[in-house]
Amino acid sequence: DKDANFFVCKACVEEAAARGASLVAFPECFAFVGDGPSHTVYAGASSLASPQFTRYRALAARYGVWLSLGGFHERNVDDRHRIRNAHVIVDPTGSVKSVYHKAHLFDVDLPSQRIAESAFTVAGNKLTVLDLPRVGPVGLATCYDLRFPAMFEALRAAEAKVLLVPSAFTVPTGRAHWEVLLRARAIENQCYVLAPAQVGIHNPKRHTWGQAMIVDPWGEVMAACPSYDEIAALHEHMLEGETSALSSSRRAPRRHSTTAHASEHAEIAFVSVDFSDMKHAHSSEHGAASRSGDAHESYFARACVAVANLDFAAQERVRAA
């Protein structure tokens, strides 16, 4: 439901802007998740000039934020049977500043399903790095690109200090490799990694891992979101509690919240980073590095990640050392 997805995204942008975020980043397939290749191509794809996309541009302009719209199903004018997986950056005036087309397409045989993104998607062949005010030089990637370290080395060589990786990892591959890959790319390239991620059961064929997160150049997870397993466990716990409550003859009346909140559908992760006090210095006694995690305030996220005010001074000192 493209309209329902848009209104969830709108609520997230509104809340992020109210909390001072300068960048709001959405996961791959944020606007539409198809139940198969044909559905994706013929029902999900739109041009960047279509009303389906321009309303997201209007959001950026209305709230004065940068938007990372990663994994938009862009209609391909050269081949109507295949789309492009577009990671689009929109500035606070609503203008499209950059478009990266996903280079590494997800073709895999899993025990439960076979996925062949290349059957209905045209791969991109250009790298993209652009400078975002209050964020820094950002290198763009999408989902399966994460498994190709040479691509991220090339983005770092092009002066990227932030690696932005919107994703929709499957549950099996996410459970096995998602976090370790993100932390590896951060450490290898001494960059921040911002990784918004889809989570949940979208249709019988598509379950995604989630666990959106922000990783610093030390490999420290600064903000992390619930994974598929964590959400499933929470739901099971809630069901058990509700069943127990219903069986009780002295059940308390159910309370309803009187305030609507964007996080009812999709929480947001915010991080305001100032590394002037970062404790990544080497210990003179042990030669080991200590990490300061309590200096950062974070909020769990599900549908998007919002980040503001990255300060790279200490990052450069660490890299130089």
Salt bridges, closest charged atoms under 4 A:
ASP3 OD1 - ARG55 NH1 2.94
GLU15 OE2 - ARG19 NH2 2.99
GLU15 OE2 - HIS261 NE2 3.49
GLU28 OE2 - LYS102 NZ 3.14
ASP35 OD1 - HIS39 ND1 3.11
GLU74 OE1 - HIS101 NE2 2.74
ASP109 OD1 - ARG114 NE 3.23
GLU117 OE1 - LYS102 NZ 2.91
ASP145 OD1 - HIS104 ND1 2.76
GLU179 OE2 - ARG183 NH1 3.23
GLU188 OE1 - ARG185 NE 2.82
ASP216 OD2 - HIS280 NE2 3.95
GLU220 OE1 - ARG291 NE 3.51
ASP229 OD1 - ARG175 NH2 2.79
GLU242 OE2 - ARG254 NH2 3.53
GLU267 OE1 - ARG302 NH2 3.48
GLU285 OE2 - HIS286 NE2 3.78
GLU316 OE2 - LYS161 NZ 3.20
GLU316 OE2 - ARG319 NH1 3.07
